[in-house]
Amino acid sequence: MNQLQKSVQHKLIRLPKVVELTGRSKTRIYDDIKNNTFPKQIKTGPRSVAWLENEINNWIEEKQEQRFIN
């Protein structure tokens, strides 16, 4: 894996970007985290969190695949 791939794999994104990528509301995202159906956030400071971009992208891909199964 080259340096660019490692960089993208570990890129942290904030909640507004997660909302934009998924089309879900903040409330729905946090509800799904509680239900273990959405990637958990990472605490980045005393009052801030972020998500791993690749985990969000994987979640989106899983949802895309499920539409063909169901």
C-alpha positions in Angstrom: 0.0 0.0 0.0 1.5 3.3 -1.0 1.6 6.5 1.2 -1.4 8.1 -0.6 -3.6 5.0 0.0 -2.6 5.0 3.7 -3.4 8.7 3.9 -6.9 8.2 2.4 -7.5 5.1 4.5 -6.9 7.0 7.7 -8.5 10.3 6.8 -10.8 11.7 9.4 -14.0 13.5 8.4 -16.3 15.6 10.6 -20.1 15.2 11.0 -21.2 17.6 8.3 -19.2 15.6 5.7 -20.7 12.3 7.1 -24.2 13.8 6.7 -23.4 14.9 3.2 -21.9 11.5 2.1 -24.7 9.4 3.6 -27.7 11.6 3.3 -28.7 10.9 6.9 -29.6 13.3 9.6 -27.3 13.8 12.6 -30.0 12.2 14.8 -30.3 9.1 12.6 -26.5 8.7 12.5 -26.2 8.8 16.3 -29.3 6.4 16.6 -27.6 4.0 14.2 -24.4 4.2 16.2 -26.3 3.2 19.3 -27.8 0.3 17.4 -24.4 -0.8 16.1 -25.5 -0.3 12.5 -23.2 2.6 11.7 -19.5 3.2 12.2 -18.6 4.6 15.5 -17.0 8.0 15.8 -13.4 8.6 17.1 -12.9 11.2 19.9 -10.5 13.8 18.5 -10.6 16.2 21.4 -12.5 17.1 24.6 -15.6 18.2 22.5 -15.0 16.9 19.0 -15.3 13.7 17.1 -14.6 12.5 13.6 -15.1 9.3 11.5 -12.7 7.3 9.4 -13.6 8.1 5.8 -12.9 4.6 4.6 -15.4 3.2 7.2 -18.1 5.5 6.0 -17.3 4.6 2.3 -17.5 0.9 3.3 -20.8 1.4 5.0 -22.1 3.1 1.8 -20.9 0.2 -0.3 -22.6 -2.3 2.0 -25.9 -0.5 1.6 -25.4 -0.5 -2.2 -24.8 -4.2 -2.2 -27.9 -4.9 0.0 -30.2 -3.3 -2.5 -29.5 -6.2 -4.9 -29.9 -8.8 -2.1 -33.2 -7.6 -0.6 
